[in-house]
Amino acid sequence: MNDSEVERVGSELRFDDRVVIVTGAGRAIGRAEALLLAERGAKVVVNDLGGAMDGSGEDTGPAYEVAREIVDLGGEAFGNAASVADQVAMRALVAETVDRFGRIDAVINNAGILTTEDVSTLPLETLERHLQVHLIGSFNVTQAAWPHFVEQGYGRVVMTLTGALMGSAPVVAYSTAKGGLFGLTRNLAENGAAHGIKVNAIVPSAFTRLAGDKDIRDRAGISQLNSLGKEGRGQPEEVAPAPVFLVHEECPVTGEVLTTTGTNVARWFLASTPGYTQADMTLEAIRDNWDRVCDERGYAVPRTTSEHAAFRTSHSL
């Protein structure tokens, strides 16, 4: 380890002179992120519509209360209670941020809603509402900040995903919208690579208003205990370091997903197996070689579409 590496290991990660927009920051993980960023020197924009868990209603209180809390602690912040689903409002928010603070360096997209329902009776309007908030909302904020990132040759974006992407029967609308966010993360990462912009995502596991309801957790099958008899879920303040690290200038990756329980941080990824190869593929060949199709030995973790295509080509005739 050289002297510069020793210095980095012992140094505190700071955000002095950095400006970060945090959506859904009136409560839970978003609030914890906003407070941690402010504590480390960032100027913070606290956005939160303040609605109910299902997306209904609005309340300016949460956003402005967190902003006031930051200011009372000696930091710089302002609150905003506009909906992330409103593209015009998000463009105005970024413009106000640059007008007040002179720049915008990062966006953490937390704003979200959650309902549980049976897929056979899931109203289309419910699915559309989840897509509007989670997917389109995150797109709106990020797109509005993007030209500023490109101009300054620097930017950081974090999307918030969910472990329910692995499969959870009662939260189809929620998980579908979050799945779209994974695709948005990977594609924006490719778009930003040439401009010093890094786009990553987190899968947080914390006791929040959305995930803290025991009935919802039981229905979703996520109330699992670890070897110590504790649920693998932390407090918002405990999971906040992972997303905040991803918007720091020392973040080393783009297009990646971190999971965090507060006491554990890990990488979450898509992989591709080598599979089974033959000319003139048939249904019967797939059936008869199913174990080889699914054999995980020698799997790859492509970072881009071209890397995936190259891996598939290398295992084709």
Helices and strands as residue ranges (DSSP letters): H 3-10, E 19-23, H 28-39, E 43-47, H 61-72, E 76-80, H 87-101, E 106-109, G 119-121, H 124-130, I 131-136, H 137-152, E 155-160, G 163-166, G 169-171, H 172-192, G 193-195, E 197-204, H 214-220, H 236-239, H 241-246, E 257-260, E 265-268, H 283-288, H 290-294, H 305-314
